[in-house]
Amino acid sequence: MNELFSIEEIEQFVSNHHLAFLYISKTNCGVCHALLPKVKKVMAEFPKIHMAFVNADDVPNIAGHLSIFTAPVLILYVDGKEVLREARFVHVEQFKEKVKKIYFLAEQS
């Protein structure tokens, strides 16, 4: 999984991939660290989605840039447009179903 360290890297990553997924975390966030392996497992089922990790502590201006108020935040983009955002307490099975629908629709276009 790519790790991104600036707003420019994030924008470039999103614009360079048809399906782009950001996992935004913080260093001392227990929920973030517990959720990450579960999200990786879900995303492994969708091989055409490119995943990147952002530590909000390393990119302090990300909060204002992406309107992030908590961590973790999971954002899925299709052709540079945000189509799914989940934050803090994520129900993994519901998240998986939402991604599955978006993935199927994106593959049809």
N, C-alpha and C positions, 0 to 999 in steps of 0.2 A: 504494500500500500504506500502510495506517495505521501510524503509529509510536505506541507506547504508553509512558507514562513513570511509571506507578505500578501497584501491585497492584490498586487500585480500578478503574483504567482497564482492566486486563487482565480482571478478573472481569466487569466490565460488558460488554466486547467479547464474551467467551465466552458469557455468558448471553443476549445480544441476537441471536445468530446461530445458526440451526439447524446450520450447518456452519461451524466457526471453526478457523483454523489460525494457530499462533504460530511465528514463526521467531525464536529467541532466540540472540543473538550477543554477542560482546565486541569492543571497539574494536581491540585489537591481535591479533586472531585471523586468521591467514592462511587457515586452512581455512574459517572463517565467510565471509570475503569471496569466496573462490573458489567456494564452494557456492551462495551466494545466487542468482546468475543462472540456474543450472541448476534450482534449486527453483522460481524464478519461472516458468520455461518449463514445467515440469511442471504447476504449479498453474493456469497459463493454460488448460489443457485441461479444467479443472473449474470452470466459471464460477460455480457456486452456492456455492463455498467462499470465505468471506471471510478474507482474509489480513492479518495484522498482524506488525509487526517490533518486537522489544524488544531494546534494548541493555542487557545485564545490568550494565554499568558505570553506567548511569543509574538502574537500579532494583536497588540492592544487596541488598535483602531478597528478591528473587525466587528466589534459590538455595534458601533455606529454605522459602519458600512453595510452590514447585513441585518440590522435591527435585531440583535441578539441580546436577550435580557437574562438568560440563565444558561446552564450547561447540564448535560450535553444537548447539542442541537444537531439534528440530522436533516440534511436538505438534498433533495433530488432535483436535478435539472434535466430538461429535454431541450436540446438545441438552444442552450443558454437561458432558458426560461425556467424559473422555479415552479415546480409542479407539486411538490410535497415537502412539508416541513413538520417535523415532530420535535418536541423539546421535553426536557427533564425526565418525566416518568413515561417511558415508551412501552406500550403493550406489544411485545415482539410479534405475536401471531397476527394482530391487526395490522401492524406495520408491514409484515410480509405480504398480506393480502393486498394492501394498497400498492405496494411496489409491483406485485405481480400484474395487477390491472394496468398500471402505467407502462410497464415493460411490454406487455402484449400490445397495447395501443401504439406505443412508439415503434414497435417492430413492424406494424402494419403500414406506417407512413413512409 
